[in-house]
């Protein structure tokens, strides 16, 4: 989430070095995030509205057995 905000601000207002300093992160961390492929959960979240916009898909939850 933070890196997405940095990407938006970088394109509009400030230099990457200044924005990263304000957020307390490194520029290399931002570029690593930018190159990273979406996780399975992100892909699932992106596909959810395409499958059924009315009913959200249930997430698998782990329960402890008493």
ABEGO torsion letter per residue (X at the ends): XAAAAAAAAAAAABBAAAAAAAAGBBAAAAAAAAABBBBAAAAAAAAAAAABAABBBBBBBBBBBX
